[in-house]
Amino acid sequence: MFEWKILVKIIILALKVFVENTKKLSLADLKGKIELDEDYNYKKVKKSHVSD
């Protein structure tokens, strides 16, 4: 049976490899893929979250 320390090291190594090989999305990659609601008013939302 695996010892827990060895298993933890294997999982950490696998996560490091996964993170290194995962492509990070840039804003340019997201262009045209996100649709915003036409009725959305960011100024109104911003005002409602600002504390006095």
N, C-alpha and C positions, 0 to 999 in steps of 0.2 A: 504494500500500500504506500502511496505517496506520503511523504512527510509534508506537513502544512507549509513549512518554510520554503520548500522546493516548489510547491504548487503556487504560492504567493509570488515567488520570483518569476515563474513561467507566465503568470497572468500579467504581472507588471511589464514584462518584456513584450508580451503580445500587444498590450495597450500602447506601449511606446511605438512599436512598429506600425500599428494601425493609425495613430495620430500623425506620424511622419509621412505616411503614404496617402493620407486623406487630403484631397484637394480642398483648399480653403476657397470659398466663394468670394469673389470681389463684387463690388457694386456693378461693374460692367457686365458680369455674368448674369446678374439678376435683371438687367434692363429688359423690359417687355414681358417679364414673367409675373410681375406683381400688378394686380388691378386694384386701384383705390376706389372707394365709393365716391361718386360724384357729389353727393350731398354732405360729405365729411367736411367739417369746418375746423381746421386745426387751431385757429385763433380762439374760437369759442371754447374748445376743450382746454387750451392752454390757460385761458382766463379762469376757468372753473377749478384748476388745480393750483393756482398761485395763492399762497396764504398771505394774509395781510400782516 
